[in-house]
């Protein structure tokens, strides 16, 4: 291979011969690079090495080097064409762009990574939001499907299940609904010969559910299409997942019998793959009882309805409100104060995920904007640094069009590399988001990278690269080369360019500050939720659900004996210190039923007091170490044939008996039913209050404590209970609970076996999801903002090399110059942080709904977010500061 000429030495010799020996080092490098390009192009055109060197040397001797000493006057366009030193053709332009990237690898890497990260993250999140939030549900005309819910403002119940009797009245609104289906959720033990019994997600539904949704079984007849709303025929439809895992995908499953809670059900259909409505259901049982024969006061059914064509959810809600008002007047004791409403089914399925995903969408929009601002800032800084290069090329005779074309190719190459990085990042980030999501988001598993969204995001960042790559090029191409070369490097963009650069960086930091403050507030909120006072000691407590079927335990004394025996068996297990059971554990609401106080005038119909009713066994309060405020807890002497007694919480005692002692008072329940899995209450039999316990939070953390009445399970039995047990090692406790239940009844599985701490974490799912989203984006955006600060400070140091050199020559210490650069960077960051803190307060209203005991002005969160950004900015200033401290005074003073 032919050895290349030493172009730098050739240029130096020529400069001395033309009295231009003060030519700066960077100008020599630029001239050498351009002569090398011309030499290589000549070789590619077929010239010999000698002829190629001669051509390049001739271009040097013919090029107007006079601008290095005096203003250059172009002679004619023909002269420019003949003396142009550059690369003709795309291949040459690309080669020059590659050389520029190699000369500034940090700039190229940061710009490409910024483009790729911005486009990739935007595409990944847009794809998630599109699939989960925007894509229609896979049902027939899904926009016509709504869920029906009840609310009661007086009782602070914003979203409650509906009463079965009231639902039948709502279903009869034929002007609004074409049809409606309802279901409830029994706790089901699925038993298959030769396998372990398991708890399977099941609903017992009206026969028209699949018709309302517009989905048919994959095979099998399913529920009768024209059959009655309910029937005693025990038939079931199973999911594709259960069919494949439990029945090995055998086609002869139709007609087989399955054991569900000791009852035999005949399989009549298998649903299509992926169908699990309403949420991860595996078995759909046909409803076997008449809804009209239940109580209007029992709210335990969920519903879905199909709107008439042309009817909106808002119109349906107005009709439901009118019906609720009529029912409230007609049945004041059960319906007064309750209002039904219709919610679009997709909104209902997403629940609190919907606002979280919108926050996610806003966060990724900020990320994309930040990435674009960052690239713009980097390109402007790069343009300033390349002012001398453009001047030298212009001095060599390159036309404005030629210079702009070369910059265009460089910007296109940068955008193309960013595009490739963005596509790869989108695929990786989608997988990471699905794997790292702290909660189960509906439809998340079906997310894939959307090519359309990827194209949009890449178009945005590519347009940014082109715009901010070409504009400085056009400005520089119009700048007088001699003035640039005389003025060091200031002739490029000047003060105006630096002002724009500063503004972009301040905007980046402000956006980063807003997101970082929001994430800090959520971190504080979630930490307080996880350490909130529940009124009990949750450490070491394990919980698990058990339900016994009426077939195996037909009489209520049998239910009492089973739970008494299983609790005693658990207590005997090694490693378990205490055990009990309850219908509802902390953070779960009990049955809200009306009651009265013995000796007081009965309240008017509809104005009765309401309290939660929870049934507990002996040992429940002791397991949770709930403090006893007054009186006593339940004992073995409190049996079904003894005086009915209850324990109430402190809120109940204060509200019902202000200034009095609650112990000894009697309450009377006016309700007759407590749900399909419990025994009916014995009418107006009074219950004597024997104890008061400290408030145990029986509501979500976002709600205040309610009055609670605790019954003993011997007098208030329930077939489905949650076992609670305490020990030092939760794994040992869980194994002991499972062993004790299996020893008593091998057909009974223990479902949802988990620690109470895990339940607390799950209760904080909504703010945890937001915290995860915003924290992830805060890290990325803060990183991009730091990169922006770095780019700006590197540009300023490069521009002020002459000034810095003079200061060093006059005796300034290098450390002082480094501190000077760092202070400038921190000052710019501080302005952005202040703007971001103000923006975070304006956006605080969006977070107040999920913040727990955390104001938007939380000092720790604000200080922490600002401190993190200041540290990031200081780190970003390190390299420019070191560069400023190492400027050689002689080199700087020779710039003129």
N, C-alpha and C positions, 0 to 999 in steps of 0.2 A: 504494500500500500504506500502511495506517495506521501511523503511527509509534507505537512502544511507549512506554508511560510510563517514566519514570526511577524504577524501583522502589527502587533503593538510596537515592536522595534522599528518597523518600517514607517509607522505613523510618527513616532518620535523623531526619527531622522528627517522626515519630510517637514515636520513642524519647525524644527530648528533651521532647516534650509529656507523656510518662508517667514522667519522671524515670529513664529507663533509658539515659541518654546514654553510659554506659560500655560499651555493647554492642560486642563484639569485631568486628573486620573480617570474619573468616571467618563469624561468625554472620549478619552483614548480608548477605553473599554468599549464604548458604543461604536466608535469608528471601526475598531477591530472586528466587532461582531458583524457589522454590515459588510465589510470587505470579505469576511469569511463566507457570508451568505452568497455574495456575488461570485466568489471563487468556486464554491460548490455547485452553484447553478451552471456555471460555464463547463465544469466537468461533466455534469449530467447532460449538457447539450452536446457532448462529444468532443470538446476541445481537449488538447493535450494539457498536462499540468503547466508547461511553460507558457502556452497561450492563455490559459485561464489566469495564471498569475499576472501576466502582462495586462490582461483586460482589467483585472481588479486594480492593479497599480495605476493604469491609465485613468480609471475612474477617480482614484485618489488625487492624482496630479491635476485632473481637469475639474475636480469639484471645487466649489468656491469656499475655501477655508478662510477667506477674508473676514467673514462675519465674526470670527473669533477675535478680530482686532478692530473691525469697523463695521458699520451697518452694511448689510448685504442688499444689493439691488438686483432683482432677477432681470435677466435680459429679454427672454422671450419664452414662449411655451415650448418652442422647438428645442431651445437650449435645455430646458428642464427635462424634457423627454430624453435628450441625448445624455445628460449628466446624472440621470436618476440612478441612485444606488439603492437597490432594494431587491426584493424577491418577486419575480413575476410568476404567477400561477399559485393555485391553491396549495400544492404540495410544499412549496417554499414558505407560504404563509403559515402553514401548520408547523413546519419545522422551526420557524422563528418563534411561534407561540410555545412550542415545546422547550426551546432554549430559555425563553422568559420564565417558564414554570420552573426549570432547573436552577435558574439564577435566583429565584425567590421561592424556594420550596415551601417555606412556612406560609406565605401568602396563598399559594395555590392550594395547599392542603386545608387551610382554615376555610377558604372560600368554598371549596368543593364539599367539605364536611358540613358547612353551614347550609349550603343549598340542599344537600342530600338529607340532612336531618330535618330541615324545615318542611321540605316536600314529602319526605317519608312519613314523618309524624302526622302531618296534616292528612295525608291519604289514609293512613291506618285508622285515625280517629274518625274521619269522615265515613270510612267504610263501616266502622262499628256503629256509629249513630244511624247511618242509613239502614243497616240491617235490623237493628234493635228498635229504633224509634220511628223511622219513616216508612219502612217497607210494609205493605199491607199484610194483615194476618192471612194465613193460608186457608181461609174459609170462603164460602160463597157470599159475595157482596159484603165484605167485612165492615164496610162503613155503616151498614145498617144495624150492626150488633151493638147492644149496650148492656151494661151490668146495672142491676137495681140495688140500691143501698138505702138504709134508713139513717136518719140523723136526729138528734135531740139536743138542741142548743141549751135548754135549761139544765140538762144533766151532763153537759160537756161531753157528749158522745157524737163525734163528727162522722163516724163511719161504722155502722153496725149492720149485722146481718138482718134479714127480714123475717117476720113472722110468717109461718106457712099459711095461716088463714088470710092474713092481709095480702100475701102474694097472690092468692087466688082472685081477690078483688082487683088487684092490679093487672093480672093477666086478662081479665074480662074487658079491659079498655080496648076494644077492637078498633076504635078509630085511631089509636096510637100504635098498637102492636099487632103484628100478624100472628105471633105466637110467642110463648115464653116457657122456659124450662127452669126447674129448681132442683137443688140437691143439698144433701147434708153429708158430713164427713164422719162416718163411724170409724172407730179404731178397729182394724181388722187383723186377725191372725190367720195367715194363709198356711194351711197344712197340706203337704203333699207326701204320699207314702214314700218312705225311704229317704226323706230329706229333713233337714232341720226346719222347725216352724219359724216363719218370719213375719214381720209386720210389713204389710204392703199398703202403699198409698191407694186408697179406695174412696169412691163416693157412691152413695145410693141416690139415684137420680130418676126423675120422671122419664117416661119412655120416649119423649119427644126431643131429648137433648141433641142427638145427632141430626135430626131434621132441622132444628132451629139453626144449628151451625152450618148445615149444608154439607156434611161429611158423611160418607157411607163406609161401612166396614170393608176392609180389603177382601175378605171372604167370609162367608156365613151370612145368614139373614139379618142378624142383629136384633134389636128390639122391634116388636111389631110396629109397622109404619102407621097403620090405622087402629092400633090397639088403644086400650084405655090409658089414661094418664098414670094410673098406678094399678097394680094387680098383685095377687099373692103368689103368682108363678115365680119360683126362684130361678131366675136366669141371669146370666152375666156375660159381659163383653170384656175381652182382655186386650192389653196393648201388644203391639208387635214385639216390643222388648221382652215382655214376660213370656210370650209365646216362644221366642227363640232361646231364652235362658232357662226356662223351667220345663218346656215341652219340646226342646230340641228342634223347633220349627217343623214339627210333624203336621201334615195336612189333615190328619184324622182327628184333630183336636176338637172340632165341632161336635157337640153332643156329649163330650166327656163331662164328668162331674168333678167339681173341685170343692174342697172343704174350706169354708170361710166361717170362722167362729163356731165351729162344730155343726154348721148347717151345710147342706149339699146344694150347690148351684150348678146348673147346666150351662156350659159355654155355648153361646149362640153366635159369636162373631169375634173376629180379630181385626183391630183397627189398623189403618195404614202406618207405615214406618214414620216415626217422628211425631205422631199424634199422641198427646198426653193431657188434653184439656181436662180440667182448668189449670193444673200445674203439676206435672210429673206424676200423673195418675196412671196406675197399671190395671186396675179392675173397676169396671162400671157395673154396679148392681142395679137391678130394676127396683124402683120405689114400690114398697109393698103396703103402704098405709095411706089413708085418706087425709090429705092436708087440711081439709075443712073441719076435721074432728080434733084439732089441736087447740092450743091456747094462742090468742092474739098477743099475749104478753111475752111469749117465748121467741126470741130473735136468734135463730140458729141456722137459717137456710141461706144459701147463696143462689143467685139467679143470673140468667142471661136471657135477653129478649131481642126479638127482631122487629125493627121499626117498620111501619107502613111506608111505602114509597113516598118520598117528598117530606116526610116527618124528620125533624132534627132532634138531637138529644135535648136541646134546650126546650123545644116545644113539648117533648115528652115529659120533661121535668115539671113544666108548668101544669100539665094535666095531672101528673102524680101529686103535685102539691095541693091541687083542688080536691082530689080524692082523699088525701091525707086529712085535710081539714074536715071533710064530711065524716070520715071515720072517727076523727077525734071528738066530734060532737055526738056521734052515735054510740061510741064506746069509750067514754072518757077515762075509765080506769086503766085501759090498756093502750089506747091510741093517742090520747091527748099529748100534744107536744112533739109527736113524731112526724117527720116529713120524709117522704120518699123522693128519690132523685135518680135520674138516668145518667150514667157515665159511659162515654164511648169505650168499647171493650178493650181496645189497645191501651188507652190511658189507664184503665183499671188494672190491666195485667202488669203494666210497668210500675205503677205505684210510685214510690219515692225514687225509683230509678229515672223516671222521666226528668224531673228537675236536675238530677245529677248529670244526666247525659247532656242536657242543654248547657250546663256549666262546662262540661267537657268540650262541647262544641265551641263555646266562647273562648275557652282556654287555648284550644288548638288554633283558633283564629288569631289570638294574640301571639301564639308561637310563630305562625306563618308570617305575620306582620313583623315580628322581631327578627326573624331570619332574613326577610327582605331588607329591613333597615340595616342589619348587620352587613349584608353583602354590599348594599349601597355605600355604607361607611367605608368598608374595606376598599372598594373600587375607587372611591374618591381619594382616599389616602394613597392608594397606588398611583393614581393619576398625578397627584402632587409630586410623588417621588420620581415619576418618569418624565417630569418636565424637561430636564436636561437631555434625556434620550431623544424626545420628540424634536427638541431644538437642534440637536446634532444631525438627526436624519433630515430635517428641513434644510440645514446648512449644506448637507450633501446633495441637495437638489430634489428631494422627494416632494411630490405635489401633495396638496391637502387631501385629495381623493385617495391617493396611495396610502397616506397615513391613517385616514379613517377606515379604509378597507382592512388594513392590518389589525387595527384595534377591534374591528368587527369580528374578524376571524378569531382573535384571542377571546373575545367575549362568548362567541359561539362555542368554542372549544371548552371554555369554563362551564357554560350552561349544559353542554352535552355530558361532561364528566359528572356534574351535579345531578343530571337526570338519571344516569346509571346508578349513582350512589343512592338517590331517592327511591328508585324502584326496589333496590335491594333492602333499603332500610324499611320500606313499607311492609314487605313480606315478613321481615324479622320482628318488627314492632307489633304487628297484628298477633303473631304467635306469643310474644312476650306479654302483651296486654291480656290475652285470654288466660294464660297460665298464671299471671300475677294478680289478677283481679281478686280482691279480698272477699267478695260476696258473689253469689250465683245470680247473674243477670239473665233474665229471660232472653232466649234466642241468640245469646252471645256465641254459643258453640258453632253456629252456622255462618259466622262472619268470614269472608274472604276479601282479598284486596280487589277493590272495584277499579277496573281499568279506566273508566270514565273519570272517576275522581282523581286517580293518579295523574291522568293527562291534564286535568285542570290545575292541580297543585304544581306540577312541573312547568306548565305554561306560565304560571304566576312568577315562579322563581327565575325561569329563563328570561321572561320579559324584564324582570328586575336587573338581571345580569347584563342584558343587552342595553337597557336604557342607561344605567349608570356606568356602563363601560363605554358607550358611544358619546354621550354628552360631553364628558371631559375631553375625549379625543377630538371632538369638533372644536371645542374651545382652544385646546392646545395647538391644533393645526393652524388656527388663525392668529396665534401669538407670534410676535416678532422674535425670531430666533436669537438675534444678537442681544436683545434685551434680556432674554432668559439666561443666556450664557454669561452675560455681565453680572446678573443679579443672583448668582448662586443657584438657587432652585425656586425662587419666589415667584417667578413669572408664570407659573403654571396655573394655579387656581387662585392664588392670592388670599387675601383676608376673607373674601366672599366664600371661597371654597371651604376654608376652615370653619366659617360660621355655619355653613350647611352641615359639615361633618359633625361639629359639636351638637347641633340640633338633633341630628339623627341618633347620636349616642345617648343624649339626654332622654330622647323618646324611648330607646331600648331599656335604659335603666328604670325609667318610670313604669313601663309595662312589667318588667321583672319585679319591681317593688310591689306593684298591685297584686300580682299573683302570689308572691312570696308572703305578703302580709295575710292574704286570705288563707293560704295553707297553714301558716303559723297559728292563726285563730282556730282553725279546725283541729290542729294538733293539740292545742290547749283544751279545746272542747271535748275531744274524744278521750284525752287522758283524764279529764274530770268525770266523764261518764263511766269510764272503766273503774274509777276509784270512788264512785258515788256511794253515799250511805244508803243501803237498801234496808236497813233496819235489822239485818241478819249478818252472820259471819259466813261468807261463801267459801273461804279457803278450805280445801279438803273435802268438799261436798260433791257427791256424784248423784246424778238424777237419771231416771229411766222410766219409760212408760210401760204399764201393764194393763191389759184389758181382759176380763173374763167374760165368756159368753153365757147367755141365759140357758143354753142347752146343757152345759155342764154344771152350772150353778143356778138352778131355776128359782130358788127362794132367797130372799134377802138375808136371812140368817146364814145361809151358805156363803154369801158374799162377805159378810162380816167375819166369819170363821176363816175364810181363805186369807184375807188381808192380815188378820191377827196372826195367823200361822206363818205367813211369809215374812212379816216384819220380825217375828221372833227368830225365824231361821236366819235372816240376814244379820241380826245382832250376834248370833253365835258364830258367824264366820270370822276367821282370824283376820286381824288388821282392821276390823270395823268397830268403831267406838259407840255409834248411835245410829238409829234408823227410824224412819216413819214414812208416811205417805200423805198425799193431798190431791185434791182435784185440780188445784192450780198452785203452782209454785211462784216465788217472787218474779215480778215483771210480767205476770200473766193475770188478766182480769178474771174474776169469778163471775158467777151468774148474777146479773143485776136484777133484783127482785124487790117489789114494794113490801113495806112492813109498817106496823103501827106500834105504838107504845101503850101497854096496858094501863088503864086508869086515865087516859087522855081521850078527849073527844075524837072520834074517827075523822080523818081528813076527807075532804070532798073528793069525789071520784076524779081521778086524774091528777090530784095534788098530793098523793101519798109520797112519803119519803122512800128513797131507793138506796139500797146498799148492796155491795157485793156479798154473795154467799159462797163460802168455801168450806169444803168438808175435809177434815184432817184426822189422822189416826193419833193414838198416843205416841209420843216420842217425836212428833213432827217439830214442835217448837224447840224441844231440847236439841234436836239435830242441828237446827239452824242457830241455836243459842240466842233465840229471840228474847229480849228482856221482858220480864213480867212487871207491869206497872202497879197492878192492884189485883187482889183476889188470888185465884189459883188457876192452874191449867187443868186439862182433862185428866181423869184417872181411870183405872180399870173399873171403878164403881159406876161410872157413867155408861149405862147400857141402854138397850132398846126399851126395856121394861121399867126403867127408872125415870125420874123427873127429867123432861127435856131441858138441856142447858146449852149455853153458848158462851164463847169468849169473843170479845169485840176489840177492835183496835182503838188507839188513843184518839184518832180523828173522830170515830163514831161517838166515843164517850164525850168529847168536848162539844160536838155539834148537837147531840141529842139531849145531853144532861149538863148544860153549862151551870157551873156552881154547885152541882150535885155529884154524889157518888154513883157511878154507873152500876157497880156490883150490887146485886140484889134486885135490880129493876127487871121487868119482864117485857119482852117484845113479842109481837104477834105477826106472823107472816100472813099476808093476804093472798099470796100466790098459791096455786094448786099444783103446779108442775115445775120440775127442775130440768127437764130435758129427757130425751129418749133413753139415756143410759143410767138414769137415777130414779129412785123411788119418788112417787108423788108425795108432796108435803101433806101432813095430816090436817089441813084446814087451819082453823084459827086457834090451834093449841098453843098456849104461851110457852116461850123459852126463857128461862131465868138466866140472867147474866152472872157468871161466876168468876170471871176474870177479865182483865184489861191488859193487852200486850202493847208494847211500843209499835209504832207504825211500821209495818212491813210493806214495802212498795209493791202493790198489786196492780200497778199500771206501768206503761212505758215511761222511761225517764223523762220524756218531754211533757208528761202530764203530772198534775198534782195528786197527792194522796186522796183517796176516797174512803168513805165509811165502809168497813168490812165486818161481816159477821162470820165467825168461824164455828162450824158445827162439828161435833164428834162424828166420825164415820159410823159408829155403832147406831146412832140415831138418825143420821142423814147419809145413808149408804149410796155408793156410786160404783158402777162396774169398771169404769176406767179411772185409774189413779196413777200419779207419778210417784215412784219410789224415790226417797231421798236417804242417803247414807253418808256418814262421815268417817274419815280415817286419815292417817298420815300420808299414805301412798294411794293416790286416786286410782292407779292401775289395779292395785290389790283390792280396793273397794269395789271397782267395777266388776272384777272377776267374782268377788264374793256375792254380789247382787245377782249376777247371772246364774251362779251355781245354786243359790238358795231357791230361786224361782223354778229352775229346772228340776231340782230335787222334789219340789212339791207338786209340780204339774209339768211334765216334759213337753206338753203341747203348747205351752205359753211362751212366746218370745218376749224379750225385753227390747223395746224400741227406743231409739234416740238416746242411747246410753252415752252421757257426756258429763263433763264437770259443770258446776254452776258458774264457774268463771267463764267457760265457753258460752254459756247462755247469755251472760252479761255482754260479752263481746259481740254476739250475734244481734243483740238488741240495739247495738250501736251501729248497725250495718249501714244505714243511710249516711250519717256523717263520716263513717270510716271510708265509704266509697268516695265521697267528695274529697276527703283528706288525701286519699291515695292518688286521685286524679290531679289535684292541685299541687301536691308535693312533687309528683313526678314532673309536671310541667314547670314548676318553680325552679327545680334543679336545672332543667334544660335551658329555660329562658335566662336564668341567672348566668349560666355558662356563656350563652350567646352575648349577653350584655358585657360580661368581662372581656370577651373577645373584641367587642366593639371598642371598649375603653383601650385595650391594647393597640388596636389598629390606629385609633386617633392619636394616642401618645407617641407611637412609633412614627407617625406622619409628622407630628409637631417637632420631634427631636431631629428628624431628617431635615426639616425646613429651617430649623434654628441652629444648625451645626456651626454656621459662621459666628453667630452671637455667642454660642456656648464656647467656641474656641477662643474668642476674644476674652471672655470672662476668665477662662483658664490661664490665658497668657497674662492677664492682669493680676493673677494670684488667687483666683477663686479655687476652693478645694473641690475635688471631684465629688466628695460626699455631699457637699452643699448643692451641686448641680443635680445629683440624683434625688435629693430631697425636694428640690425645686420642681422637677418633673413629676414626682410622686404627688406633691401637693396639688399641682394642676389637675392630675387625673382624679384625685379624691374630691376636689372641688366640683368637677363636672359630674361625678357620681352622686355627690351630695345633692345637687340640684335635681337630678333625676329621682333620687330617693324621696326627697320632699314632695315632688309632684306625684309620685306613686303612692305615698302615704295618704295624700289628699284624695286621690282616686279610689283608694281602697275604702275610705270612709263613705264615699258616694255610692260605692257598690255594696256596702255592708248590709243594706236591706235585703239583698238576695240571700245572705248567709244567716240572718237572724232566725229563720225558721228551723235551722238545724243546729245552731249553736246552743250548747247546754251550759248555763251558768257562766257564760263568757261574753262580755260586751265587746263590741267592735273596736273600742278604744283600749283594749287590754294592753297595758304598758309592756309586759314581758313579750307579747307577740310582736308589737310594733318595734320595740328595741331589738329584738332578736332578728327580725327580718332586715331592718336597716343595718345592723351590725354584720350580718352575713354578706350583704351586698358591698359594704365598705371593705370588708376583708377581700372579697373577690376582686374588687377594683384595685386594691393595693397590690395583690398578687399580679394582676394584669399589668401594673406599672413597673414591675421589677425589671423586665428585660429592657424596655425603653430607658429606664433610669440608669441601668448599668451602661447602656450604649452612650448615653449623654455623658456619663462620668469618664468614658474612655475616648472621647473625641480628642484627636491629636491637635494641639494648638497650631503647629506649622501647617498641617494639611488644611485646617479650617481657614487660616489666614491667607492661603494661596488660592482660595476660591475666587478671588477677583483677578 
